[in-house]
Amino acid sequence: SEEYRKIANMFNATMVGRPIHSIFRIQNTILWRRYSGGIKEFMTKYGYPSFDQARHEKLLFHGIRGTVSGNTRKVISAVDGGLDISYSQDSGMWGRGIYFAVNASYSDVYAEGHGRMGRKIFLVCQVLLGEVWQTHSSTSLKKPADNPSTGKRYDSVGGVTQGSQVYIVYENNKCCLLYTSDAADDLLCVDLGGRRIIKKK
């Protein structure tokens, strides 16, 4: 499907030759409602009459490496799941935040391994970046700085590391899980909090 090719192309851009076992869309309505609330807060903050998806939102990679009890499956399916900043480490390059990457090769370092075939589970997330503060790394960051042109705080932080543009958000409702990539076989039978929409045939 076109949807499958879109995510596969994102992955293959920096993971040439790495096979994709499967791709599933996650439809956890609880996580989506939380994310939609973040979009409404963002629009109210700036007084925007409509949401400019192309400007303020991106599909980005995220990898989880044993930082959450229950691992990736719990993050995807639990009613209180999703990415949670409370599990982030203070030692992050841009402080305690939720990190995303344009390049799958960056998230490969953090992706959870599964089985004995060297497969890993990648997450692709819809991320509300809003107005991005592009800055050098600082482990002391707690949130973005104020934007001098608007007098309001930036909505996210951006930077470059390991050859990839990365983005960091500091609130849980600024991101929503949309896809799992290279997923494990036993994930097919897990209740994802919604219906499985696509998989490679």
Wavefront OBJ file of the C-alpha trace (Angstrom):
o trace
v 0.000 0.000 0.000
v 1.002 3.641 -0.336
v 1.027 3.921 3.443
v 3.447 1.011 3.771
v 5.761 2.441 1.107
v 5.827 5.824 2.825
v 7.126 4.403 6.111
v 9.423 1.897 4.388
v 11.016 4.695 2.349
v 11.647 6.704 5.510
v 13.359 3.681 7.049
v 15.380 2.727 3.968
v 16.751 6.244 3.520
v 19.405 5.530 6.167
v 19.069 1.756 6.690
v 19.906 0.489 3.207
v 19.911 -3.290 3.032
v 18.219 -3.741 6.409
v 15.107 -5.912 5.867
v 11.732 -4.751 7.156
v 9.857 -7.649 8.698
v 6.509 -5.880 9.020
v 4.858 -2.507 9.531
v 1.751 -1.953 11.603
v -0.232 1.160 12.219
v -1.055 1.725 15.872
v -4.549 3.007 16.512
v -4.703 3.629 20.224
v -7.557 6.104 20.557
v -6.533 7.133 24.082
v -3.093 8.229 22.896
v -4.604 10.006 19.902
v -7.036 11.982 22.063
v -4.157 13.039 24.279
v -2.184 14.198 21.265
v -5.191 16.023 19.812
v -5.436 17.904 23.107
v -1.829 19.007 22.621
v -2.686 20.364 19.172
v -5.613 22.346 20.602
v -3.360 23.821 23.299
v -0.832 24.782 20.631
v -3.448 26.528 18.469
v -4.822 28.405 21.465
v -1.318 29.489 22.486
v -0.719 31.242 19.156
v -4.323 32.063 18.265
v -4.129 30.079 15.038
v -7.497 29.555 13.313
v -6.291 26.273 11.768
v -3.444 23.796 12.203
v -0.630 23.916 9.628
v 0.369 20.260 9.616
v 3.183 20.642 7.093
v 4.855 23.364 9.164
v 4.331 22.217 12.723
v 4.212 18.418 12.635
v 6.593 15.637 11.533
v 6.747 11.856 11.343
v 9.905 10.831 13.224
v 11.648 7.719 14.520
v 11.995 6.720 18.152
v 13.693 3.716 19.718
v 13.114 2.230 23.174
v 15.831 0.131 24.733
v 14.541 -1.396 27.965
v 13.697 1.956 29.556
v 10.047 1.080 30.179
v 8.721 -1.816 32.224
v 7.007 -4.131 29.757
v 9.112 -2.749 26.902
v 7.696 -1.575 23.590
v 4.538 -3.683 23.807
v 3.349 -1.885 26.933
v 4.126 1.501 25.423
v 1.961 0.657 22.409
v -1.019 -1.058 23.976
v -1.500 0.037 27.592
v -4.297 2.491 28.348
v -1.739 4.588 30.222
v 0.930 3.895 27.578
v 2.613 6.138 25.089
v 5.966 7.818 25.480
v 6.448 9.209 28.967
v 9.048 11.826 29.824
v 9.292 10.488 33.385
v 11.315 7.569 31.978
v 13.792 9.888 30.275
v 17.278 10.390 31.666
v 18.713 13.661 32.919
v 21.921 12.878 31.044
v 20.334 13.339 27.610
v 22.212 15.672 25.276
v 19.340 18.167 25.456
v 18.288 17.287 28.989
v 15.325 15.217 30.133
v 12.993 15.047 27.159
v 11.473 12.673 24.614
v 13.861 12.316 21.694
v 13.018 11.741 18.018
v 15.148 11.448 14.901
v 14.711 12.058 11.198
v 17.084 9.165 10.476
v 16.162 5.595 11.393
v 19.891 4.890 11.726
v 20.006 7.126 14.803
v 17.096 5.360 16.489
v 18.655 1.992 15.632
v 21.051 2.503 18.548
v 18.122 2.775 20.972
v 15.661 0.324 19.396
v 14.579 -2.703 21.384
v 15.941 -5.997 20.074
v 13.729 -9.031 19.662
v 14.572 -12.682 19.124
v 17.748 -14.233 17.840
v 17.620 -12.961 14.267
v 18.893 -9.482 15.064
v 15.515 -7.858 14.540
v 14.626 -4.643 16.311
v 11.382 -2.813 16.969
v 11.229 0.763 15.699
v 8.523 3.272 16.490
v 7.362 5.975 14.116
v 5.598 8.845 15.833
v 3.613 11.887 14.861
v 5.320 14.729 16.702
v 3.934 18.196 17.348
v 7.067 20.318 16.991
v 5.395 23.704 16.706
v 7.989 26.457 16.780
v 11.402 24.757 17.043
v 14.370 26.165 18.965
v 17.425 24.919 17.064
v 20.301 24.951 19.538
v 23.492 23.259 20.697
v 23.237 20.424 23.188
v 22.958 21.115 26.914
v 22.228 18.425 29.490
v 20.790 21.063 31.834
v 17.785 21.813 29.600
v 14.372 21.329 31.188
v 12.278 22.967 28.482
v 12.767 25.182 25.413
v 13.818 28.810 25.716
v 11.614 31.833 25.069
v 11.294 32.950 21.461
v 12.291 36.638 21.363
v 10.223 37.267 18.233
v 6.939 36.127 19.799
v 7.561 36.468 23.532
v 6.326 32.895 23.928
v 8.294 29.777 24.776
v 9.403 27.611 21.862
v 7.463 24.350 21.601
v 10.363 21.972 20.999
v 14.126 21.793 20.656
v 16.111 20.749 17.602
v 19.719 19.771 17.118
v 22.097 17.579 15.150
v 23.933 14.530 16.493
v 25.367 11.348 14.961
v 24.608 12.680 11.501
v 20.882 13.098 12.121
v 18.560 15.967 12.832
v 16.897 15.247 16.146
v 13.979 16.872 17.920
v 13.087 16.887 21.591
v 9.737 17.585 23.236
v 9.197 18.019 26.961
v 5.517 17.158 27.303
v 3.879 13.752 26.791
v 0.996 15.112 24.713
v 3.336 16.444 22.011
v 3.761 13.025 20.398
v 1.632 10.073 19.336
v 2.703 6.558 18.333
v 1.519 5.767 14.812
v 3.551 2.821 13.521
v 5.744 -0.041 14.611
v 8.366 -1.039 12.114
v 10.273 -4.335 11.893
v 7.892 -5.678 14.540
v 8.162 -9.082 16.177
v 5.903 -12.029 15.308
v 4.244 -12.228 18.706
v 3.306 -8.572 18.482
v 0.670 -9.566 15.916
v -1.539 -10.997 18.656
v -1.170 -8.130 21.104
v -4.080 -5.795 21.702
v -2.710 -2.465 20.518
v -5.538 -0.433 22.003
v -7.210 -0.262 18.584
v -7.346 -2.148 15.302
v -4.306 -3.212 13.305
v -4.757 -1.431 9.986
v -1.932 -2.524 7.689
v 0.779 -5.085 7.414
v 3.066 -6.194 4.613
v 1.554 -8.990 2.561
l 1 2 3 4 5 6 7 8 9 10 11 12 13 14 15 16 17 18 19 20 21 22 23 24 25 26 27 28 29 30 31 32 33 34 35 36 37 38 39 40 41 42 43 44 45 46 47 48 49 50 51 52 53 54 55 56 57 58 59 60 61 62 63 64 65 66 67 68 69 70 71 72 73 74 75 76 77 78 79 80 81 82 83 84 85 86 87 88 89 90 91 92 93 94 95 96 97 98 99 100 101 102 103 104 105 106 107 108 109 110 111 112 113 114 115 116 117 118 119 120 121 122 123 124 125 126 127 128 129 130 131 132 133 134 135 136 137 138 139 140 141 142 143 144 145 146 147 148 149 150 151 152 153 154 155 156 157 158 159 160 161 162 163 164 165 166 167 168 169 170 171 172 173 174 175 176 177 178 179 180 181 182 183 184 185 186 187 188 189 190 191 192 193 194 195 196 197 198 199 200 201
